[in-house]
Amino acid sequence: MTTLMARVIAVVAALVLLAACGGQSDGADDSQSGSNEPEAPLITGDPAGYNAADIAFAYDMVPHHAQAIDLSRTALERSTNPELTALAQQIVATQQPEINILNVFLVQWNENPENRSGPDDGGPERALPGTVDEATITKLESLSGPEFDKLWLQSMIGQHQGAVELANTEIADGANVDAIAIARNIVAAQEAQIAQMTQMLEGLP
């Protein structure tokens, strides 16, 4: 538990620094990010009200995001499509901070972020909506060029749709205002990325 808390303290410190840096922007960045740029939820020392849906959301979204990050890093290694690699970089940059915040929430709620099955489920890990299966991941790691781009886009569209499903469940059933704020950010960002990826997929040869 000491190691876990040390990690959480480091994450909180990083989030404070991130929030401070986020207050500074230049015109070029603002013009590219557009009006859909989500705002980071407020992280306080004391947890606001929360319920079982909030806990389930955090437990599920962390590994879901982690897979999206892994797939995005694969794209950075194997794709030569500038728009696709830019999107992959954006996914990593957006979703890693959300993982960090959700892990902080779990600790605030007296949960263990390493307990993937959740507090009341000692069984095997639950299948999450939209997750990409191992066979597809293995195939992606063997492809390159347009073939890779096509399968990656198809896979990530489904992966994003699953994340939106999880986030909408949190919006409907959750009680924690900060967790719901993250869920709303996820829906806005990933629905926009789904539209972008669909357009990219249609433009492939």
PEZI-V577451 format. One record per pair of residues at least 4 apart in sequence whose C-alpha atoms are under 7 Angstrom apart, sorted by the first residue. I is the first residue (numbers start at 0). J is the second residue. D is the distance in whole Angstrom. If there is no record, write none. Layout:
# PEZI-V577451
i: <I I>
j: <J J>
d: <D D>
This chain:
# PEZI-V577451
i: <0 1 2 3 4 5 6 7 7 8 9 10 10 11 12 13 14 15 16 17 18 24 24 25 26 27 28 29 32 37 40 40 40 41 46 46 47 48 48 49 49 49 50 50 50 51 52 52 52 52 53 53 53 53 53 53 54 54 55 55 56 56 56 57 57 57 58 58 59 60 61 61 61 62 63 63 64 64 64 65 66 67 68 68 68 69 70 71 71 71 71 72 72 73 74 74 74 75 75 77 78 78 78 78 78 79 80 81 82 83 84 85 86 87 88 89 90 91 93 94 95 96 97 98 99 100 101 102 102 103 104 105 105 105 105 106 106 106 115 116 116 116 116 116 128 129 129 129 129 129 130 131 131 131 131 132 133 134 135 136 137 138 139 139 142 142 143 144 145 146 147 148 149 149 150 151 152 152 152 153 154 155 156 156 156 157 158 159 159 159 160 161 162 163 163 163 163 164 165 166 166 166 166 166 167 167 168 169 169 169 170 170 173 175 176 177 178 179 180 181 182 183 184 185 186 187 188 189 190 191 192 193 194 195 196 197 198 199>
j: <4 5 6 7 8 9 10 11 103 12 13 14 99 15 16 17 18 19 20 21 22 28 29 29 30 31 32 33 36 184 177 180 181 177 107 108 175 174 175 53 174 175 54 173 174 55 56 169 172 173 57 169 173 174 175 178 58 105 59 117 60 165 169 61 101 105 115 117 63 64 65 98 101 66 67 130 68 94 98 69 70 71 72 90 91 73 74 75 87 90 91 76 87 77 78 84 87 84 87 143 84 143 144 147 148 144 84 85 86 87 88 89 90 91 92 93 94 95 97 98 99 100 101 102 103 104 105 106 112 107 108 109 110 111 112 110 111 112 124 120 121 122 123 124 161 157 158 159 160 161 158 135 136 154 158 136 137 138 139 140 141 142 147 151 146 147 147 148 149 150 151 152 153 200 154 155 156 196 200 157 158 159 160 193 196 161 162 163 189 193 164 165 166 167 185 186 189 168 169 170 182 183 185 186 171 182 172 173 179 182 179 182 179 179 180 181 182 183 184 185 186 187 188 189 190 191 192 193 194 195 196 197 198 199 200 201 202 203>
d: <6 6 6 6 6 6 6 6 6 6 6 6 6 6 6 6 6 6 6 6 7 7 7 6 6 6 6 6 6 5 6 6 7 7 6 7 6 6 5 6 5 5 7 6 6 6 6 6 6 5 6 6 5 7 6 7 6 7 6 7 6 7 6 6 5 7 6 6 6 6 6 5 7 6 7 7 6 6 7 6 6 6 6 7 5 6 6 6 5 7 7 6 7 6 5 6 7 6 7 5 7 6 6 7 7 6 6 6 6 6 6 6 6 6 6 6 6 6 7 6 6 6 6 6 6 6 6 6 6 6 6 6 5 6 6 5 6 7 7 5 6 7 7 5 4 5 4 7 6 4 5 7 7 6 7 6 6 6 6 6 7 7 6 7 6 5 5 6 6 6 6 6 6 6 6 6 6 6 6 7 6 6 6 6 7 6 6 6 6 7 6 6 6 6 7 5 7 6 6 6 5 7 7 6 6 7 6 5 6 7 5 6 7 6 6 6 6 6 6 6 6 6 6 6 6 6 6 6 6 6 6 6 6 6 6 6 6 7>
